[in-house]
Amino acid sequence: MNRIAALGLGAVVLAGAAALNFGWGTSAPAQTVLTPSDPDVVALGQSIYSENCASCHGANLEGQPNWRSPGPDGRLPAPPHDATGHTWHHDGDTLFRLTKYGTGALIGDPDYASNMPIYEGVLTDDEIIAVLSYIKSKWPQDVRERHDQMENRR
């Protein structure tokens, strides 16, 4: 009986780990690889960014004023995605999950209030990666290199 109980417990642990890893909308594609040097990917990303992101994050990635301080609604304004913001401080997987699933899912707080739309079902994974590649393509070379180094440490 102890062996059966141990096998059952092991199965529950494995199922729980699989649910955490695959089932709760927090995983990125097997490997989120940004390609800021691919002109086709960057052009697609720029087009999608213009249509879906620029209205809040700015046509030049400049973000909204006072982006570090909550607005009257208690929510943070859209941050810049240029070198003055913090986007480049996050690895590609984190940026992908934030874009696809939202901040609440990323931080494990489904009640987190944000003006950032969730793009799951709106943009494909490849489109999200193209947007992130476009954003990275606009960073100065030294910032891109620092981001590459961070990505290689994972």
C-alpha positions in Angstrom: 0.0 0.0 0.0 2.9 2.4 0.7 4.3 1.8 -2.7 1.0 2.7 -4.4 0.6 5.8 -2.2 4.1 6.9 -3.1 3.5 6.3 -6.8 0.2 8.3 -6.6 1.9 11.1 -4.8 4.7 11.2 -7.4 2.1 11.4 -10.2 0.4 14.3 -8.4 3.7 16.2 -8.1 4.6 15.6 -11.7 1.1 16.7 -12.8 1.4 19.8 -10.7 4.8 20.7 -12.1 3.5 20.2 -15.6 0.5 22.5 -14.9 2.8 25.2 -13.6 5.2 24.9 -16.5 2.7 24.5 -19.3 -0.8 25.3 -18.3 -1.2 28.6 -16.7 -0.3 30.9 -19.6 3.0 31.9 -18.3 5.4 30.1 -20.6 7.1 31.6 -23.6 7.9 29.6 -26.7 10.6 27.0 -26.2 13.2 29.7 -26.7 12.3 33.3 -27.3 15.0 34.5 -29.7 14.8 38.2 -30.7 16.3 39.0 -34.1 16.9 42.7 -34.2 19.3 42.3 -37.2 16.8 40.6 -39.4 15.3 43.3 -41.7 12.2 41.3 -42.5 11.4 40.5 -38.9 12.1 44.1 -37.9 9.9 45.5 -40.7 7.0 43.3 -39.6 7.6 44.2 -36.0 7.6 47.9 -36.8 4.3 47.6 -38.7 2.6 45.7 -35.8 4.1 48.1 -33.2 2.7 51.0 -35.1 -0.8 49.5 -35.2 -0.9 48.1 -31.6 1.7 49.7 -29.4 2.6 53.2 -30.5 -0.6 54.8 -29.3 0.6 54.3 -25.7 4.3 53.6 -25.9 5.0 56.3 -28.5 5.8 56.3 -32.2 9.5 56.7 -31.2 9.4 54.3 -28.3 9.4 57.3 -25.9 6.5 56.1 -23.6 4.2 58.3 -21.7 5.2 61.2 -19.4 5.8 60.4 -15.8 5.8 56.7 -16.5 7.3 55.8 -13.1 4.4 57.4 -11.2 0.8 56.1 -11.0 -1.7 58.3 -12.8 -5.0 59.4 -11.3 -6.5 55.9 -12.0 -3.7 54.4 -9.9 -2.1 52.7 -12.9 1.3 53.2 -14.3 1.6 55.0 -17.6 3.2 53.2 -20.5 6.9 53.1 -20.1 9.4 53.9 -22.9 10.9 51.1 -24.9 13.9 53.1 -25.9 17.2 53.1 -24.0 15.7 55.5 -21.3 13.2 52.8 -20.2 13.6 49.5 -18.5 12.6 47.2 -21.3 16.1 46.2 -22.0 16.6 45.1 -18.4 14.3 42.1 -19.0 15.2 39.0 -21.0 13.2 38.0 -24.1 11.1 35.4 -22.4 10.0 37.9 -19.7 9.1 40.5 -22.4 7.3 37.9 -24.4 5.2 36.6 -21.5 4.4 40.2 -20.4 3.2 41.1 -23.9 1.2 37.9 -24.4 -0.3 37.2 -21.0 -0.1 40.6 -19.2 1.6 41.8 -16.1 -0.8 40.2 -13.7 0.0 36.7 -15.1 3.7 37.5 -15.1 3.8 38.5 -11.4 1.2 36.0 -10.3 -1.4 38.6 -9.3 -4.6 38.2 -11.5 -6.0 41.3 -9.8 -3.1 43.6 -10.9 -4.6 46.6 -12.7 -2.9 47.6 -15.8 -3.7 49.5 -19.0 -1.5 47.1 -21.0 -3.6 44.9 -23.1 -3.1 41.2 -23.2 -2.2 40.1 -26.7 -2.9 36.4 -26.4 -5.3 35.7 -29.2 -4.6 39.1 -30.8 -1.0 38.6 -32.0 0.7 35.3 -32.9 3.8 34.3 -31.0 5.9 35.2 -34.1 4.3 38.7 -34.3 5.0 39.3 -30.6 8.7 38.3 -31.2 8.8 40.5 -34.3 7.6 43.5 -32.2 10.2 42.8 -29.5 12.9 42.4 -32.2 11.9 45.8 -33.7 12.1 47.4 -30.3 15.5 45.9 -29.6 16.7 47.0 -33.1 16.1 50.7 -32.0 18.4 50.4 -28.9 21.9 51.8 -29.1 24.5 49.2 -29.9 25.9 49.1 -26.3 22.4 48.5 -24.8 21.8 45.7 -27.4 25.1 44.1 -26.4 24.3 44.3 -22.7 20.9 42.7 -23.4 22.6 40.0 -25.5 25.0 39.3 -22.6 22.0 39.0 -20.2 20.2 36.6 -22.7 23.3 34.4 -22.9 23.5 34.0 -19.1 20.2 32.1 -19.0 
